[in-house]
Amino acid sequence: MAEVDPSLMAQQAFQGLKWHEGPSSPEKTAAPVGSMQPVERQRPKRAGAGVPSSSLEVGYKFYALCGLSHASTKDFVAGRFHEVEGLLGRGVYCSLDLESARGAGDKREVVLLRFFPGGEKSPPEGFAGIKVTTTPCSTWREEGFAGCWLPTVCSPIGDGQGELCLRADIISKATKYDPGSWGGGQDRSVEVRQSARTLATGIPQIIERWRYQAGLVQWAGLAIAGGAVIVAGTLVRFSFYGSAAAAGCIALMFGLSSL
């Protein structure tokens, strides 16, 4: 009987097999070609261009505004959040702008949403963070994100339902929002603007990011704050310290609420 080369025998024995990483063991095991299991997508763990770091933090809350019909408003306030299809795929559509939430020419009711994209008390299973995109995107769920935001400064295409799309799971509370009316809820415009400013850190293009952040500044309020500072300085020169302190408080109040 002819001798057989041992290396040839080993090659034939492992023919049709390939190495792959097992999901539950760090050791490599052989598996037939075509039998590899699909890799489960992981929740995003790194912040950077397109993912604001705060949206990955546990306990970091955001606010947004959602325009709804009267019937849907009742459901949302009761904790029943409806996901719908739109330009950014399936989710709860909302906005960071009050007029956009109300809708042009549409007398919709506005609901204030509080949400935790990084989890309220612990990280959510399989997803986290807000993806900031410059073009319509409907794959953010498969990529492991809790929501997707398409800033108006980045794309001429938008969805009338809102530019921010969220998983219903991350919304913790919804309240009817109409600060100008009796029982319309506390004015949260500063918190909504702060949420917009935080999400804007994920806009990849620097110029677009600056444009958006500049649009969030209440310039009239800053002008009042600047005038109050000048008045306070003048009063100090004439030793009217009490009046100067009052003017300084006014400057501080308008300055903080305008940024």
C-alpha positions in Angstrom: 0.0 0.0 0.0 1.4 3.4 -1.0 2.3 5.8 1.7 0.0 8.9 2.1 1.4 12.3 2.8 0.1 13.3 6.3 -0.3 17.0 5.3 -2.5 15.9 2.4 -4.7 13.9 4.8 -5.1 16.9 7.1 -6.0 19.1 4.2 -8.7 16.7 3.0 -10.1 16.3 6.5 -10.6 20.0 6.9 -11.8 20.6 3.4 -15.1 22.5 3.4 -14.6 23.9 7.0 -13.6 27.4 8.0 -12.8 29.2 11.3 -15.2 31.6 12.8 -15.7 33.3 16.2 -18.4 31.7 18.3 -20.8 34.0 20.0 -20.4 32.4 23.4 -16.7 31.4 23.4 -13.5 33.3 22.7 -11.9 30.1 21.3 -12.0 29.4 17.6 -14.0 26.4 16.4 -14.4 24.9 13.0 -17.8 25.0 11.2 -18.9 24.0 7.8 -19.1 26.8 5.1 -22.6 28.4 5.1 -23.4 27.4 8.7 -22.2 30.7 10.3 -24.9 32.4 12.3 -25.5 36.1 11.7 -23.8 38.4 14.1 -26.2 40.3 16.4 -25.9 44.0 16.1 -24.4 45.8 19.2 -25.5 49.0 20.7 -23.2 51.9 19.6 -20.7 52.6 22.3 -18.6 55.5 20.9 -19.6 59.1 20.4 -18.3 61.2 17.6 -19.4 62.9 14.4 -23.0 61.8 14.0 -23.5 60.6 17.6 -23.7 63.2 20.4 -21.9 61.8 23.5 -24.7 62.9 25.9 -27.2 60.7 24.0 -25.2 57.7 25.1 -25.2 58.6 28.8 -27.6 56.9 31.2 -29.9 59.3 32.9 -29.3 62.2 30.4 -32.7 63.5 29.5 -33.8 65.3 26.4 -37.0 67.2 25.5 -38.8 67.5 22.2 -42.2 68.6 20.9 -44.7 66.5 19.1 -47.7 67.7 17.0 -50.7 65.4 17.4 -54.4 65.2 16.9 -56.7 65.6 19.9 -57.2 61.8 20.2 -53.5 61.0 19.9 -52.7 63.6 22.5 -54.9 61.8 25.0 -53.0 58.5 24.2 -49.6 60.1 24.6 -50.4 61.7 27.9 -51.7 58.3 29.1 -48.4 56.7 28.1 -49.5 55.1 24.9 -46.9 56.2 22.3 -47.7 55.4 18.7 -45.0 54.7 16.2 -45.7 55.6 12.5 -43.8 55.3 9.2 -42.1 58.3 7.8 -39.0 59.7 6.0 -36.7 58.3 8.8 -38.5 54.9 9.0 -40.7 53.8 11.8 -40.8 55.7 15.1 -42.4 58.5 17.1 -41.9 61.7 15.1 -41.3 65.0 16.9 -39.4 68.3 16.5 -37.1 70.6 18.4 -39.0 73.6 17.0 -42.4 74.7 18.3 -43.7 76.0 15.0 -42.6 72.8 13.2 -44.4 70.8 15.8 -47.6 72.8 15.4 -47.4 72.4 11.6 -47.9 75.0 9.0 -51.6 75.9 8.7 -52.5 72.9 10.9 -54.1 73.4 14.3 -52.5 70.4 15.9 -52.1 70.1 19.6 -48.5 70.0 20.9 -47.2 67.5 23.4 -43.9 67.8 25.3 -41.9 64.6 25.3 -39.2 63.7 27.8 -36.9 60.9 26.6 -33.7 59.1 27.6 -31.8 57.7 24.5 -29.1 56.3 26.8 -31.5 54.8 29.3 -33.2 56.4 32.3 -31.7 54.3 35.0 -29.8 51.6 33.1 -28.6 51.1 29.5 -31.4 49.8 27.2 -30.9 46.4 25.6 -29.5 46.4 22.1 -29.7 50.2 21.3 -28.6 53.6 22.6 -27.8 57.1 21.3 -29.2 59.4 18.7 -27.9 59.2 15.1 -27.5 62.6 13.5 -27.7 62.2 9.7 -27.5 64.7 6.8 -29.6 62.7 4.5 -32.9 60.7 5.0 -32.0 57.5 6.8 -34.3 54.6 7.8 -31.6 52.0 8.9 -30.8 53.6 12.3 -32.8 50.9 14.2 -30.7 48.1 12.6 -27.6 50.1 13.4 -28.5 50.0 17.1 -29.6 53.6 17.7 -32.5 54.8 19.9 -33.4 57.5 17.5 -32.4 59.5 14.4 -32.3 63.3 13.8 -32.2 65.0 10.4 -31.4 68.7 11.1 -33.1 71.1 8.8 -29.9 72.9 8.0 -28.4 69.7 6.6 -31.1 68.6 4.2 -33.6 70.4 2.0 -35.8 67.3 2.3 -37.9 67.0 5.5 -40.9 65.2 7.0 -43.9 67.2 8.0 -44.2 65.0 11.1 -40.9 66.2 12.5 -37.2 66.0 11.9 -36.5 63.7 15.0 -37.6 60.1 15.0 -37.5 58.1 18.3 -38.1 54.5 19.5 -41.3 54.6 21.7 -39.3 52.7 24.4 -37.1 55.6 25.3 -40.0 58.1 26.0 -40.7 58.3 29.7 -43.3 61.1 29.8 -45.6 63.2 27.6 -47.5 66.3 28.7 -49.7 68.6 26.9 -47.7 71.7 26.0 -49.3 75.2 25.5 -47.5 77.6 28.0 -49.6 80.5 26.9 -52.9 79.0 28.1 -54.3 78.0 31.5 -53.2 74.5 32.3 -51.0 74.3 29.3 -48.0 73.1 31.2 -44.7 74.7 32.3 -42.7 76.5 29.7 -39.9 74.2 28.7 -38.6 76.1 25.8 -35.1 76.5 27.4 -34.9 72.7 28.0 -36.0 72.0 24.4 -33.4 74.5 23.1 -30.7 72.9 25.3 -31.6 69.5 23.8 -31.3 70.9 20.3 -27.9 72.4 21.2 -26.7 69.1 22.6 -27.8 67.1 19.6 -26.2 69.7 17.3 -22.8 68.6 18.6 -23.3 65.5 16.4 -23.7 67.4 13.1 -20.6 66.3 11.1 -20.1 69.5 9.1 -18.6 72.3 11.2 -20.2 75.1 9.2 -23.7 73.5 9.4 -23.2 72.9 13.1 -22.3 76.6 13.7 -25.3 77.7 11.6 -27.7 75.6 13.6 -26.3 76.6 17.0 -26.4 80.3 16.0 -30.0 79.9 15.1 -30.8 78.7 18.6 -29.6 81.9 20.2 -32.2 84.4 21.3 -30.5 87.5 20.0 -33.1 89.9 21.4 -32.6 88.5 24.8 -28.9 88.8 24.5 -29.2 92.5 23.5 -31.3 93.2 26.6 -28.7 91.4 28.7 -25.9 93.5 27.2 -27.8 96.7 27.8 -28.4 95.7 31.4 -24.7 95.1 31.9 -23.9 98.6 30.6 -26.5 100.1 32.9 -25.1 98.1 35.9 -21.6 99.3 35.1 -22.8 102.9 35.0 -24.6 102.6 38.3 -21.5 101.2 40.0 -19.5 104.2 38.9 -22.1 106.4 40.7 -22.0 104.2 43.7 -25.6 103.0 43.3 -24.7 99.5 44.2 -28.2 98.2 45.0 -29.5 99.3 41.6 -26.4 97.9 39.9 -27.0 94.5 41.5 -30.6 94.5 40.3 -29.4 95.4 36.8 -26.8 92.6 37.0 -29.5 90.1 37.9 -31.6 91.1 34.9 -28.6 90.8 32.7 -27.9 87.3 34.1 -31.5 86.2 33.7 -31.8 87.3 30.1 -28.4 86.1 29.2 -28.9 82.5 30.5 -32.4 82.2 29.0 -31.1 83.4 25.5 -28.3 80.9 25.1 
